Amino acid sequence: MCGRYALEADIDELIERYKAIVIDSNFYGSSEIFPTDKVPIVRQADKVQIENLKWGFMPSFAKKPLINARAETVDIKTTFKDSFFNRRCIIPATNFFEWEKVDDKKVKRTINIREEKIFSIAGLYSGFYDKEGKGFEAFVILTTQANESIANIHNRMPVIIPKDEEYIWLDKENKNPAVLKEILSPWKTNMIYK
């Protein structure tokens, strides 16, 4: 599960990092992003673009927002299948948080990677309607098994996409499940946390 993350960067850094155009520049970075917050995602339209979407799918059956989807079953679960093939995105992040059980307490850990200041979490997006019938778009974070360096903290982690595979993930023409699922594996190098 991934229930919080951070994006301590400004919009100019995101434009440079993703070579993207900005659709909505109303973002100033955040040291902690919560479900239902409206935050930047990166997706492919005519060009790679940055837009603010709400975190959490709200299908009609859900009592609360669905914030994560399991990478192992995302291509077969009804709620996520269409988005997996047609509406993939990247969620830029500078770290994410998990809670480690230490004795009888839960200790909040800040986790990041050495390779990049801003890294890319795999996501999906879709459209929904609120109680007043107003349409909005929202995203979910894909999760997978934790890698060895953080498995002692939590058994799941967000899927982090290697930089050289980001545009494979964003490519709307790519509907090959084997290629897409190959990207959704645990991060291969050690992560650092405090």
C-alpha positions in Angstrom: 0.0 0.0 0.0 1.1 3.6 -0.6 -1.0 6.0 1.4 1.2 9.1 1.4 4.0 10.5 -0.7 5.8 13.8 -1.3 6.7 15.9 -4.3 9.1 18.6 -3.1 9.7 20.2 -6.4 8.2 23.1 -8.3 6.5 23.1 -11.7 9.6 24.3 -13.5 11.5 21.2 -12.2 8.7 19.0 -13.4 8.7 20.6 -16.9 12.5 20.0 -17.2 12.4 16.5 -15.7 9.6 15.2 -18.1 10.1 17.5 -21.1 6.4 18.2 -20.8 4.0 21.0 -21.4 1.9 22.3 -18.5 -1.9 22.2 -18.6 -2.4 23.3 -15.0 0.6 25.1 -13.3 -1.2 25.6 -9.9 1.2 23.6 -7.9 4.0 24.6 -5.5 5.4 21.3 -4.1 4.3 19.4 -1.0 6.2 17.6 1.8 3.2 15.3 2.2 0.4 14.5 -0.2 -2.7 12.8 1.0 -5.5 10.8 -0.7 -8.0 13.1 -2.4 -5.4 15.9 -2.9 -5.3 17.4 -6.4 -1.7 17.0 -7.6 0.4 16.8 -10.8 0.5 13.7 -12.9 2.2 13.2 -16.3 0.4 11.7 -19.2 0.6 11.4 -22.9 -1.8 13.3 -25.2 -0.6 14.9 -28.4 2.5 15.8 -26.3 3.6 14.8 -22.8 1.7 17.0 -20.4 1.5 17.8 -16.7 -2.0 18.1 -15.2 -3.5 18.2 -11.7 -5.7 15.3 -10.9 -7.4 14.1 -7.7 -5.8 11.1 -5.9 -8.4 8.3 -5.6 -10.8 6.5 -7.9 -14.4 6.9 -6.9 -16.4 4.2 -8.7 -20.1 4.1 -7.8 -19.7 1.1 -5.5 -16.9 2.6 -3.4 -17.6 4.1 0.1 -14.1 5.8 0.1 -11.6 6.5 -2.6 -9.5 3.7 -4.0 -6.0 5.0 -3.8 -3.9 1.9 -4.9 -4.2 -0.9 -7.4 -2.2 -4.1 -7.3 0.2 -4.5 -10.2 -0.3 -8.2 -10.2 -4.1 -8.0 -11.0 -4.5 -4.6 -12.6 -5.0 -6.0 -16.1 -8.0 -8.2 -15.0 -9.8 -6.2 -12.3 -12.9 -4.6 -13.7 -12.2 -1.3 -11.9 -8.7 -0.9 -13.4 -8.5 -2.9 -16.6 -9.7 -0.3 -19.1 -7.4 2.3 -17.5 -4.5 -0.1 -17.6 -4.8 -0.5 -21.4 -5.9 3.1 -22.2 -5.1 5.6 -19.5 -1.7 5.2 -17.9 0.1 8.0 -16.2 3.2 8.8 -14.1 2.9 10.3 -10.6 6.1 12.4 -9.9 7.5 12.0 -6.4 10.5 12.8 -4.3 9.8 10.2 -1.6 7.0 8.1 -0.2 6.0 7.1 3.3 5.3 3.7 5.0 4.7 2.9 8.6 7.0 0.3 10.2 5.8 -1.7 13.2 8.4 -1.4 15.9 7.3 -3.2 19.1 3.8 -1.8 19.7 4.2 1.4 17.8 4.1 2.4 14.1 7.0 4.5 13.0 6.7 6.6 9.9 9.5 6.1 7.5 10.5 8.4 4.6 11.7 6.3 1.6 13.5 7.5 -1.5 15.9 6.4 -4.2 19.4 7.5 -4.8 19.3 7.6 -8.6 16.9 10.6 -9.1 15.6 13.5 -7.1 12.3 13.2 -8.8 11.2 9.6 -9.6 8.2 8.2 -11.4 5.5 6.1 -9.8 3.2 4.1 -12.1 -0.4 5.2 -12.1 -3.7 5.0 -13.9 -6.4 7.6 -14.4 -10.1 7.7 -15.2 -13.1 9.9 -15.1 -15.8 10.0 -12.3 -18.7 12.1 -11.1 -19.1 13.7 -7.7 -22.4 13.7 -5.7 -23.5 16.9 -7.5 -22.9 15.2 -10.9 -19.8 17.2 -11.7 -17.2 15.3 -13.6 -13.6 15.0 -12.5 -10.5 12.9 -13.3 -8.6 10.9 -10.7 -5.6 8.6 -10.4 -4.5 5.5 -8.5 -1.0 4.4 -7.6 0.1 1.0 -8.6 1.8 -1.1 -6.0 3.9 -4.3 -6.0 5.9 -6.4 -3.6 8.5 -4.5 -1.6 12.1 -5.0 -2.6 14.6 -6.4 -0.2 15.8 -3.1 1.1 12.4 -2.0 2.5 10.6 -5.4 3.0 11.2 -5.1 6.7 9.1 -1.9 6.8 6.1 -3.0 4.6 5.4 -5.9 2.3 4.2 -3.6 -0.5 5.6 -0.5 -2.3 4.6 1.8 -5.1 5.8 0.7 -8.6 8.7 3.0 -9.6 9.3 3.2 -13.3 12.9 3.3 -14.5 13.7 6.5 -16.4 14.3 4.7 -19.7 10.9 2.9 -19.5 8.8 6.0 -18.7 7.7 6.7 -22.3 7.0 3.0 -22.9 4.5 3.2 -20.0 3.0 6.5 -21.2 2.7 5.3 -24.9 -1.1 5.1 -25.6 -0.4 2.8 -28.6 1.3 0.2 -26.3 -1.4 -2.2 -25.3 0.8 -5.3 -24.9 0.1 -6.7 -21.5 3.4 -8.6 -21.3 5.5 -5.5 -22.0 3.4 -3.3 -19.6 3.5 -5.9 -16.8 7.2 -6.3 -17.1 7.6 -2.6 -16.1 5.5 -3.2 -12.9 8.2 -5.0 -10.9 9.8 -4.1 -7.6 12.5 -1.4 -7.8 15.8 -3.2 -8.5 18.3 -1.2 -6.5 18.5 -0.4 -2.8 16.2 2.3 -1.4 17.2 4.6 1.4 14.9 5.5 4.3 14.9 7.2 7.6 
